C-alpha cells in the first residue's frame, strides 16, 4: 500500500498575507512572505501572489517571485520558478526545474516541467506540454495536445497545435504547426515542412522537411534512404501488403516535388 504523505507535517517556508490581496479571474489571491531561507530566497522576502497553499509547495525551493500569480487549482512544485508578471492558473502545473517568467501564461491543463522555460509572452494551454530543455518565447503558443520537448524552441508568433511534437529545431516567424507527427528540424515558414498519412495503418502520420532530408515516423527519424530501408527490413510475415510500395512512391513524389532541380 502506498504511503500517504502528510502535508501538515511539512515545515512551512512561507505565509500568506491575508491583508495584501486582489482579485484575478474570479479568484482572491494574496501576497506571500518567506519564513525561512531557501534557494535564493531569504526569510522575510515578499513573493508574488497565490490563492492558497495548494498552489505553491512548501517542499523544495520552488517560489513565486515579483508580481507573478498562481491561482485556481494550479500547482508549482519542486525547484520550479514563476516570476516577473507571469500567470499560472486553472489546472496548470509547473514542476521540476521549469521556469515561467516575463508575461508568460500557463493555463487550462497546460504543463511545464523538466528544465523547460516559458518566457516573454509565450503561452501554454489546453493540454499543451513543454518539457526537457525546450523553450517557448516571444509570443509563441502551444495548445491542444501539442508538445515541445528536448531542445525544441518555439518563438516569434509561431503556433503549435493538434498532436504535433517539436523535439528539436527552432519554429519561428508566424509558422503554424498542426496535425499529428514529430518536427525535429528548423521551420521558418509553413512551407518548410509537410506531413503525409500512411494509409496502410491507423495513425500512420509521417512528417518531413521540404528543405533537408529528414523523415519522421513513429519512433523513427532519419534520411529518405534510411526510411525506405526500415520498411525493406520488415520480415515477410510482418509486412503489410502494399506498404513498402507506398513508402517508395511517397519518397519519390516528395523528392520530385521539393528537391528535383
C-alpha positions in Angstrom: 0.0 0.0 0.0 1.4 3.4 -1.0 2.4 5.7 1.9 0.3 8.8 2.1 2.3 12.0 2.5 1.0 14.1 5.4 1.4 17.7 4.1 0.5 19.1 7.6 3.8 17.8 8.9 5.9 19.7 6.4 7.7 22.7 7.8 6.2 25.8 6.2 8.5 28.0 4.2 6.1 30.9 3.6 3.0 32.5 4.9 0.0 34.1 3.1 -0.5 37.7 3.8 -4.3 38.0 4.0 -4.2 41.8 4.3 -2.5 42.1 0.8 -4.9 40.7 -1.6 -6.6 41.3 -5.0 -9.0 39.5 -7.3 -7.8 37.9 -10.5 -10.1 36.0 -12.9 -12.7 35.5 -10.1 -10.1 34.2 -7.6 -8.9 36.1 -4.5 -5.2 36.0 -4.4 -2.7 37.0 -1.7 0.9 38.1 -1.4 3.3 35.6 0.2 6.2 36.1 2.6 9.2 33.7 3.2 9.5 32.3 6.7 13.0 30.9 6.2 15.9 30.9 3.8 15.8 28.6 0.8 17.4 28.8 -2.6 18.0 32.4 -3.3 15.0 33.5 -1.1 15.7 34.9 2.3 13.4 34.9 5.3 11.2 38.0 5.1 11.3 38.3 1.3 7.9 39.2 -0.2 6.9 37.0 -3.1 4.2 37.1 -5.7 0.5 36.1 -5.3 -1.2 32.7 -4.8 -4.8 31.8 -3.9 -3.9 29.1 -1.3 -1.2 26.8 -0.1 -2.3 24.3 -2.6 -0.8 26.5 -5.3 2.8 26.5 -4.0 4.5 23.6 -2.4 6.3 24.1 1.0 8.8 21.5 -0.1 11.9 22.3 -2.2 13.0 25.8 -3.3 10.1 26.5 -5.7 8.9 30.1 -5.4 6.6 32.7 -6.9 8.5 36.0 -7.3 7.8 39.6 -8.2 4.2 40.2 -9.2 3.7 36.7 -10.7 0.4 35.0 -9.9 -0.6 31.3 -9.3 -4.3 30.7 -8.7 -7.3 28.5 -9.2 -6.1 24.9 -8.9 -2.7 25.5 -10.5 0.4 24.0 -8.8 4.1 25.0 -8.6 6.4 22.3 -7.1 9.9 21.0 -6.8 12.5 23.6 -8.0 10.1 25.4 -10.3 10.1 29.2 -10.6 7.3 31.6 -11.6 8.4 35.2 -11.8 8.0 38.6 -13.5 4.4 39.2 -14.4 3.7 35.5 -15.4 0.3 33.9 -14.6 -0.3 30.2 -13.9 -3.9 29.2 -13.4 -6.8 26.8 -13.9 -5.4 23.3 -13.6 -1.9 24.1 -14.9 1.3 22.7 -13.4 4.9 24.0 -13.3 7.2 21.3 -12.0 10.8 20.1 -11.6 13.3 22.9 -12.7 10.9 24.7 -15.0 10.8 28.5 -15.3 7.8 30.6 -16.3 8.6 34.3 -16.5 8.0 37.6 -18.2 4.4 37.9 -19.2 4.0 34.2 -19.9 0.7 32.4 -19.3 0.2 28.7 -18.5 -3.4 27.7 -18.0 -6.1 25.1 -18.8 -4.3 21.8 -18.2 -1.0 23.1 -19.6 2.1 21.7 -18.0 5.7 22.8 -17.9 8.4 20.6 -16.4 11.9 19.3 -16.7 14.2 22.2 -17.5 11.7 23.9 -19.8 11.3 27.7 -19.9 8.3 29.8 -20.9 9.2 33.5 -21.2 8.2 36.8 -22.7 4.6 36.5 -23.7 4.7 32.8 -24.5 1.6 30.7 -23.6 0.8 27.0 -23.0 -2.8 25.9 -22.5 -5.4 23.3 -23.2 -3.3 20.1 -22.6 -0.2 21.5 -24.2 3.1 20.4 -22.6 6.6 21.8 -22.6 9.4 19.8 -21.1 13.0 18.7 -21.4 15.1 21.7 -22.2 12.5 23.2 -24.5 11.8 27.0 -24.7 8.6 28.8 -25.7 9.3 32.5 -26.0 8.2 35.8 -27.6 4.5 35.4 -28.4 4.6 31.7 -29.3 1.8 29.4 -28.4 1.5 25.7 -27.5 -2.1 24.4 -27.3 -4.4 21.4 -27.8 -2.2 18.2 -27.2 0.9 19.7 -28.7 4.3 19.1 -27.1 7.6 20.9 -27.2 10.4 18.8 -25.7 14.1 18.0 -25.7 15.8 21.0 -27.3 12.8 22.3 -29.2 12.3 26.1 -29.4 9.2 27.9 -30.5 9.5 31.7 -30.9 8.2 34.8 -32.5 4.4 34.3 -33.2 4.8 30.5 -34.0 1.9 28.2 -33.0 1.9 24.5 -32.2 -1.4 22.8 -32.0 -3.1 19.4 -32.6 -0.9 16.5 -31.7 2.3 17.9 -33.0 5.6 17.2 -31.1 8.5 19.6 -31.6 11.5 17.7 -30.3 14.4 19.7 -31.9 14.9 22.6 -34.1 13.5 26.1 -34.0 10.0 27.0 -35.1 9.9 30.7 -35.8 8.1 33.6 -37.5 4.4 33.1 -37.7 4.6 29.4 -38.5 1.5 27.4 -37.6 2.1 23.7 -36.9 -0.9 21.4 -36.7 -2.0 17.8 -37.2 0.0 14.8 -35.9 3.7 13.9 -36.0 7.1 15.0 -34.9 9.1 18.0 -36.0 12.9 17.9 -35.3 14.2 20.4 -37.8 14.0 24.2 -38.3 10.8 25.6 -39.6 10.8 29.3 -40.6 7.7 29.3 -42.7 4.7 27.0 -43.1 6.1 25.6 -46.4 9.3 24.3 -44.7 7.5 21.1 -43.6 4.7 18.8 -44.6 3.1 15.6 -43.4 1.6 12.6 -45.1 -0.6 9.7 -43.9 0.4 6.1 -44.3 -3.0 4.6 -45.5 -1.9 1.1 -44.6 -2.1 1.6 -40.8 -4.1 3.6 -38.3 -2.4 6.8 -37.1 0.4 6.4 -39.6 1.4 10.0 -39.8 4.7 10.9 -41.5 6.4 14.3 -41.1 9.2 15.5 -43.3 11.1 18.7 -44.2 10.9 20.4 -47.6 14.4 21.8 -47.2 16.5 19.0 -45.8 16.4 15.2 -46.0 14.7 14.3 -42.7 11.8 11.9 -42.3 9.9 11.1 -39.0 7.5 8.2 -38.5 6.5 7.0 -35.1 9.9 6.2 -33.3 11.9 6.6 -36.5 13.9 9.7 -37.6 16.4 9.6 -40.4 17.0 10.2 -44.1 14.8 9.1 -47.0 17.1 6.2 -47.7 17.0 5.0 -44.1 13.3 5.5 -44.1 12.8 3.1 -47.0 15.4 0.7 -45.6 13.4 0.4 -42.4 10.4 -0.9 -44.3 12.5 -3.2 -46.5 13.9 -4.9 -43.4 10.5 -5.9 -42.2 10.2 -9.7 -42.3 7.8 -11.0 -44.9 5.3 -12.4 -42.3 5.1 -9.0 -40.7 4.9 -7.0 -43.9 1.7 -5.1 -44.6 0.7 -5.6 -48.3 1.4 -2.6 -50.4 3.1 -0.6 -47.6 6.6 -0.7 -48.9 5.5 0.2 -52.4 3.6 3.1 -51.0 6.6 4.4 -49.0 8.9 4.2 -52.0 6.3 6.1 -54.2 5.8 8.7 -51.5 9.5 9.4 -51.1 9.9 9.8 -54.9 6.9 12.0 -55.0 8.2 14.2 -52.2 11.7 14.4 -53.7 10.5 15.2 -57.2 8.2 18.0 -55.7 10.7 19.7 -53.4 14.3 18.7 -54.4 14.4 18.0 -58.1 16.4 20.6 -59.9 
